[in-house]
Amino acid sequence: MASIDYHFGADGLVERLYAAERGRDVGGRSVPTPWEARVHSWSERGGERVPLAGEVAWLLPEGRQAYWRGRLVGIAFE
């Protein structure tokens, strides 16, 4: 079973997601590792609030290791 904790800011928007044991590939094996995603720069687009930027990282004993960063450059609603 997977579990993700959602953390909200004072404005009620998601700031961070956290999983205590997300599977991380280490030498072909899945190792349960703390993980977090941070989202920020929320904006209204097409009548919806969306985060414009974010970062995903493993929380390793030696420190936070970001492995993805992104910015929203376009959005389409159908």
Secondary structure, 3 states (H helix, E strand, C coil): CCCCEEEECCCCCEEEEEEEEEEEEECCEEEEEEEEEEEEEEEEECCEEEEEEEEEEEEECCEEEEEEEEECCCCCCC
